[in-house]
Amino acid sequence: MPRFHAAALLLPLCLMACSPTFNWREVRADPTPLKAMLPCKPDRIARPVPMAGREVELQVLGCDTGGATFAVMYGDIGDPARSGEVLTQWKKATLSNMRSAGAQERPFVPAGAFGLPQSVQVVAAGKRADGSVVESHAAYFARGSLVFQAVIYADRLAPEAADTFFSGLKFE
């Protein structure tokens, strides 16, 4: 009988250990043709932001899990010719907001995105508003007049999670 009690007490602990921190699911960045993989059920919000000299409704799909924030942000700037300029400004603003001293950058163009030189993936370290250290892994890309940022913020980035997140970005 004592063995049964020990097994019964351990079973819930084992089941909790089996539950995934990252429960990956494909989500669509409506009304755009972008699909993304997120590790948790995303919240959706929108807010107006200045981009390309006008107010743009910035859409955000995001969630927090495993000590990290995952988000896909996008907006229609109305003029595809300004996409590269907007991506550069967005990247600079993000790095400035996190008070990053430096960043590593490489090209990033998901299938179906514009092949712009400003389409990049950036890894940086900086500080949150409260002064705590934060790492970010972000990608900036465009399709037509739609501009996108996919980003992860964490105390410490998990390479496997970043690989799954960024390789899951695709256009239909």
Backbone hydrogen bonds in HBPLUS format (Angstrom, degrees):
<---DONOR---> <-ACCEPTOR-->    atom                        ^
c    i                          cat <-CA-CA->   ^        H-A-AA   ^      H-
h    n   atom  resd res      DA  || num        DHA   H-A  angle D-A-AA Bond
n    s   type  num  typ     dist DA aas  dist angle  dist       angle   num
A0004-PHE N   A0001-MET O   3.08 MM   3  5.24 119.6  2.46 101.5 115.9     1
A0005-HIS N   A0001-MET O   3.24 MM   4  6.62 156.9  2.29 153.4 159.1     2
A0006-ALA N   A0002-PRO O   3.07 MM   4  6.36 159.5  2.11 151.4 156.4     3
A0007-ALA N   A0003-ARG O   2.93 MM   4  6.15 163.5  1.95 153.2 157.7     4
A0008-ALA N   A0004-PHE O   2.81 MM   4  5.97 156.3  1.87 149.9 157.3     5
A0009-LEU N   A0005-HIS O   2.94 MM   4  6.12 146.5  2.05 143.9 152.4     6
A0010-LEU N   A0006-ALA O   2.98 MM   4  6.20 144.8  2.11 143.8 153.4     7
A0011-LEU N   A0007-ALA O   2.98 MM   4  6.05 144.4  2.11 149.0 156.8     8
A0014-CYS N   A0010-LEU O   2.93 MM   4  6.22 156.5  1.99 158.9 166.3     9
A0015-LEU N   A0011-LEU O   2.95 MM   4  6.19 159.7  2.00 156.2 161.8    10
A0016-MET N   A0012-PRO O   2.94 MM   4  6.16 151.1  2.03 144.6 152.1    11
A0017-ALA N   A0013-LEU O   3.03 MM   4  6.27 151.9  2.12 143.5 150.9    12
A0018-CYS N   A0014-CYS O   3.12 MM   4  6.37 135.2  2.33 139.9 151.4    13
A0018-CYS N   A0015-LEU O   3.22 MM   3  5.10 130.4  2.48  91.2 104.1    14
A0019-SER N   A0016-MET O   3.19 MM   3  5.31 146.6  2.31  99.9 109.4    15
A0023-ASN N   A0039-PRO O   2.83 MM  16  4.78 138.0  2.01 145.8 132.2    16
A0025-ARG N   A0038-LEU O   2.87 MM  13  5.56 143.7  2.00 148.2 159.0    17
A0038-LEU N   A0025-ARG O   2.94 MM  13  5.56 161.7  1.97 161.3 161.5    18
A0027-VAL N   A0036-ALA O   2.77 MM   9  5.39 163.5  1.79 161.1 166.9    19
A0036-ALA N   A0027-VAL O   2.85 MM   9  5.39 162.4  1.89 158.1 164.0    20
A0029-ALA N   A0034-LEU O   2.95 MM   5  5.49 173.1  1.95 156.0 157.8    21
A0032-THR N   A0029-ALA O   2.80 MM   3  5.58 139.9  1.96 137.4 137.9    22
A0172-GLU N   A0033-PRO O   2.90 MM 139  5.38 151.3  1.99 141.6 150.1    23
A0035-LYS N   A0170-LYS O   2.72 MM 135  5.37 159.8  1.76 161.7 168.8    24
A0170-LYS N   A0035-LYS O   2.98 MM 135  5.37 160.3  2.02 152.8 156.6    25
A0043-ASP N   A0062-GLY O   2.77 MM  19  5.43 166.4  1.79 157.3 153.7    26
A0062-GLY N   A0043-ASP O   3.03 MM  19  5.43 159.6  2.07 148.4 155.0    27
A0045-ILE N   A0060-VAL O   3.00 MM  15  5.28 157.0  2.06 145.2 152.5    28
A0060-VAL N   A0045-ILE O   2.81 MM  15  5.28 154.2  1.88 165.4 161.2    29
A0047-ARG N   A0058-LEU O   2.99 MM  11  5.37 149.4  2.08 139.4 148.8    30
A0058-LEU N   A0047-ARG O   2.82 MM  11  5.37 155.6  1.88 151.6 148.7    31
A0049-VAL N   A0056-VAL O   2.84 MM   7  5.36 155.9  1.89 147.6 154.8    32
A0056-VAL N   A0049-VAL O   2.75 MM   7  5.36 165.7  1.77 154.3 158.6    33
A0051-MET N   A0054-ARG O   2.83 MM   3  5.55 167.1  1.84 168.2 168.1    34
A0054-ARG N   A0051-MET O   3.02 MM   3  5.55 156.2  2.08 117.9 124.8    35
A0059-GLN N   A0074-TYR O   2.79 MM  15  5.31 170.1  1.80 165.7 162.4    36
A0074-TYR N   A0059-GLN O   2.97 MM  15  5.31 150.7  2.06 143.8 151.2    37
A0061-LEU N   A0072-VAL O   2.89 MM  11  5.23 159.9  1.93 151.0 157.8    38
A0072-VAL N   A0061-LEU O   2.82 MM  11  5.23 152.7  1.90 150.5 159.8    39
A0063-CYS N   A0070-PHE O   2.93 MM   7  5.52 151.4  2.01 152.8 161.8    40
A0070-PHE N   A0063-CYS O   2.86 MM   7  5.52 170.3  1.87 170.5 173.4    41
A0065-THR N   A0068-ALA O   2.95 MM   3  5.49 152.6  2.02 154.6 162.6    42
A0068-ALA N   A0065-THR O   2.94 MM   3  5.49 154.5  2.01 118.2 125.9    43
A0069-THR N   A0153-TYR O   2.80 MM  84  5.13 160.1  1.84 152.2 159.1    44
A0153-TYR N   A0069-THR O   2.90 MM  84  5.13 153.3  1.97 143.0 151.9    45
A0071-ALA N   A0151-VAL O   2.90 MM  80  5.37 153.0  1.97 159.2 163.6    46
A0151-VAL N   A0071-ALA O   2.82 MM  80  5.37 163.9  1.85 156.4 161.4    47
A0073-MET N   A0149-GLN O   2.73 MM  76  5.14 169.3  1.74 159.6 163.5    48
A0149-GLN N   A0073-MET O   2.87 MM  76  5.14 153.1  1.94 146.3 149.2    49
A0075-GLY N   A0147-VAL O   3.12 MM  72  5.63 148.4  2.22 148.4 157.2    50
A0147-VAL N   A0075-GLY O   2.93 MM  72  5.63 163.4  1.96 165.1 168.8    51
A0077-ILE N   A0145-SER O   2.85 MM  68  5.49 152.8  1.93 168.1 159.0    52
A0082-ARG N   A0079-ASP O   3.00 MM   3  5.73 164.0  2.02 123.9 128.9    53
A0083-SER N   A0080-PRO O   3.18 MM   3  5.30 168.2  2.19 110.8 113.8    54
A0086-VAL N   A0082-ARG O   2.98 MM   4  6.19 161.0  2.02 158.1 163.7    55
A0087-LEU N   A0083-SER O   2.92 MM   4  6.17 159.9  1.96 155.9 161.3    56
A0088-THR N   A0084-GLY O   3.07 MM   4  6.30 160.2  2.11 149.9 154.6    57
A0089-GLN N   A0085-GLU O   3.04 MM   4  6.31 160.9  2.08 148.2 153.4    58
A0090-TRP N   A0086-VAL O   2.84 MM   4  5.99 161.1  1.87 153.4 158.9    59
A0091-LYS N   A0087-LEU O   2.96 MM   4  6.13 165.5  1.98 151.2 154.5    60
A0092-LYS N   A0088-THR O   3.02 MM   4  6.22 168.1  2.03 151.5 154.7    61
A0093-ALA N   A0089-GLN O   2.89 MM   4  6.07 159.4  1.93 150.4 156.2    62
A0094-THR N   A0090-TRP O   2.96 MM   4  6.18 159.5  2.01 151.7 157.1    63
A0095-LEU N   A0091-LYS O   3.02 MM   4  6.26 169.6  2.03 158.5 160.5    64
A0096-SER N   A0092-LYS O   2.91 MM   4  6.01 153.8  1.98 146.4 154.3    65
A0097-ASN N   A0093-ALA O   2.87 MM   4  6.01 160.1  1.91 149.3 154.5    66
A0098-MET N   A0094-THR O   3.14 MM   4  6.39 146.2  2.26 145.4 153.7    67
A0100-SER N   A0095-LEU O   3.03 MM   5  5.35 176.0  2.03 158.6 159.8    68
A0099-ARG N   A0096-SER O   3.02 MM   3  4.90 158.7  2.06 104.0 109.5    69
A0127-LYS N   A0098-MET O   2.64 MM  29  5.16 157.7  1.68 143.6 149.1    70
A0104-GLN N   A0123-VAL O   2.89 MM  19  5.21 165.2  1.91 154.6 157.8    71
A0123-VAL N   A0104-GLN O   2.87 MM  19  5.21 159.6  1.91 150.0 157.0    72
A0106-ARG N   A0121-GLN O   2.99 MM  15  5.40 148.0  2.10 148.6 158.1    73
A0121-GLN N   A0106-ARG O   2.74 MM  15  5.40 158.0  1.79 163.6 171.1    74
A0108-PHE N   A0119-SER O   2.97 MM  11  5.43 159.4  2.01 124.5 122.3    75
A0113-ALA N   A0110-PRO O   2.92 MM   3  5.55 161.5  1.96 146.7 146.8    76
A0114-PHE N   A0142-ALA O   2.68 MM  28  5.61 168.0  1.69 154.5 159.0    77
A0119-SER N   A0116-LEU O   3.07 MM   3  5.32 164.5  2.09 110.0 114.4    78
A0120-VAL N   A0140-TYR O   3.11 MM  20  5.48 120.6  2.48 133.5 148.7    79
A0140-TYR N   A0120-VAL O   2.84 MM  20  5.48 157.1  1.89 160.2 168.0    80
A0122-VAL N   A0138-ALA O   2.67 MM  16  5.19 160.8  1.71 154.4 161.5    81
A0138-ALA N   A0122-VAL O   2.82 MM  16  5.19 164.5  1.84 152.9 157.3    82
A0124-ALA N   A0136-SER O   2.97 MM  12  5.34 162.3  2.00 147.7 152.5    83
A0136-SER N   A0124-ALA O   2.79 MM  12  5.34 164.3  1.82 159.3 160.0    84
A0126-GLY N   A0134-VAL O   2.82 MM   8  5.37 156.5  1.87 161.8 167.5    85
A0134-VAL N   A0126-GLY O   2.99 MM   8  5.37 158.3  2.04 128.7 130.2    86
A0128-ARG N   A0132-SER O   2.77 MM   4  5.41 161.8  1.80 159.6 165.4    87
A0131-GLY N   A0128-ARG O   2.94 MM   3  5.18 161.4  1.97 111.8 117.3    88
A0135-GLU N   A0154-ALA O   2.75 MM  19  5.40 169.8  1.76 166.9 170.5    89
A0154-ALA N   A0135-GLU O   2.99 MM  19  5.40 156.8  2.05 150.9 157.1    90
A0137-HIS N   A0152-ILE O   3.04 MM  15  5.29 148.1  2.15 144.6 152.6    91
A0152-ILE N   A0137-HIS O   2.90 MM  15  5.29 142.7  2.05 138.4 150.4    92
A0139-ALA N   A0150-ALA O   2.76 MM  11  5.18 147.2  1.86 150.2 160.3    93
A0150-ALA N   A0139-ALA O   2.95 MM  11  5.18 155.0  2.01 142.0 150.2    94
A0141-PHE N   A0148-PHE O   3.19 MM   7  5.34 157.2  2.24 134.1 139.7    95
A0148-PHE N   A0141-PHE O   2.82 MM   7  5.34 152.0  1.90 174.1 172.2    96
A0143-ARG N   A0146-LEU O   2.94 MM   3  5.28 157.9  1.99 149.5 156.2    97
A0146-LEU N   A0143-ARG O   2.98 MM   3  5.28 156.2  2.04 132.6 133.3    98
A0161-ALA N   A0158-ALA O   3.08 MM   3  5.43 119.2  2.47 107.9 122.0    99
A0162-ALA N   A0158-ALA O   3.10 MM   4  6.41 161.1  2.13 157.6 163.5   100
A0163-ASP N   A0159-PRO O   2.90 MM   4  6.10 160.7  1.94 150.9 156.1   101
A0164-THR N   A0160-GLU O   3.05 MM   4  6.27 162.5  2.08 148.8 152.7   102
A0165-PHE N   A0161-ALA O   2.93 MM   4  6.08 165.1  1.95 151.2 155.7   103
A0166-PHE N   A0162-ALA O   2.94 MM   4  6.05 178.7  1.94 158.6 159.1   104
A0167-SER N   A0163-ASP O   2.96 MM   4  5.86 155.2  2.02 143.6 151.2   105
A0168-GLY N   A0164-THR O   3.14 MM   4  6.02 127.2  2.43 135.1 146.2   106
A0168-GLY N   A0165-PHE O   3.32 MM   3  5.35 140.7  2.49  95.7 106.5   107
A0169-LEU N   A0166-PHE O   3.39 MM   3  5.60 169.7  2.40 107.0 109.6   108
